[in-house]
Amino acid sequence: MLKNRIESIDILRGITIAAMMLVNNPGSWGSVYAPLLHAEWHGYTPTDLVFPFFLFIVGCSIAFSYSGKTASGATYGKISVRALKLIGLGLFLGAFTLNFPFVKDFADIRFPGVLQRIGLAFFFAALIALHGNWKVVLGTVAALLLGYWGIMGFLPLPDGSVPTYERAPNNWAMYLDKAILGSHTWQPDYDPEGLLSTLPSIASALIGVLVGRMFISGRKDKLRVLLMAGAGMLAAGHLWNTVFPINKALWTSSFVLVTAGWACLLLGLIYYLRDVRQLQFGELFKRVGANALILYFLSSFIAKVFGRLKVTEDSSLHGWMYQTIYVHDFLPPKLSSLLYGLTVVAFYLWLGNLLYRRGIFFKV
C-alpha cells in the first residue's frame, strides 16, 4: 500500500497532523504561547499555516491516487464516498454530546468544520484533477482566487452596501453564512470554515495537485521548481495582501498563496533532506501520516469527551488532569499548557506508530 510514495510528502503530512493536534489541545486556552494561536483577524501566525498545509497535502495525494484513472462511474463513486465519509465524521463531531440521546439540539449543531472542509475540497479538487490537465488545474486556481477577490471586494451586498474584509455584517462570507446557516456556525456572525470561503480552500488543494503531478513527472529539477514556486507564491501573496488582506478566517486569496508558498518551501526542505540526500529522519511522522485523518478525528472526539465529562461539580476530566498533573507553582502557566498539548501529541504519535507497525490503515 505504501510503496512508491514520495516520502517527504508523507513526512510533511505527519508533521502537519501533529501540529493540528498540538494547536487544538492546550491545557488552557487562557495560557497559550502566541505562535500557537490563530491571528485575531488579518495576518497570520505559524498556527494559521497548519490547516492549509493539510489541504495542500490532500491535493498532492489526489495527484498520486488518481494518476491515470479514467472518469468512470466507479471513480466518481469512490471520490463521492470518501468525501461523504469526511463530511459525516465532521458533522458527527459537531452534533455529538454526552447527554442522551447524544445529539445536540438541532439549533445548536455547527454544520461547517475542518473535516467538512477537507471533504468538500477533496471532492471538487479530485473531480477537477480527474478531468483537467495542468493548464486546466492552474486556470481553475486562478479563477477561484480572482473570482473570490471579486466577490469579497467589489460586489455590492443585496442592501447596496459596500463589501468589507472586516468582521462586519457587510462582509460577503459572513453575510452568506448568517443568511444560509443561521445559528449553525462556530460564532454567531461567522464560521472560519464557512460556505463562501470554501471556494478558495479548493484552490489550496489544487495547488497541491500541481505539486503532486510535478513529483510524478520525470523532470529532474523538482527541488528547484518547488523552491521557486514557493518563493514566488509567498511574494505574490504578500503583495496581494496590500489590497486583499491575508486572513485565515476568510481564507482570502492572498492567504492561499502565502500558505501554499510556505508549504512548498517546507516540502522542498524535507524533500532535499529525505529524498535527495537520503537522510533517515522523520520516520515517525511518516508512519503517523499514514493514518492522519483517523488520528485527527480521534483526537478531536476524545478532546470533546474529556472537556465535557465531569469528574467533580466544577471540573471536567480535561480540567482535572491538567490542574492535577501539569499545573505547578514552579512552571509558567503557558509552559504547563504547552506540556499538556505535547503529551496529547505524544500519545497520538505512539498510536500512529503502533497502527503502522501492525499494518492497520484506515481509509477515510
Disulfide bonds with the S-S distance in Angstrom:
none
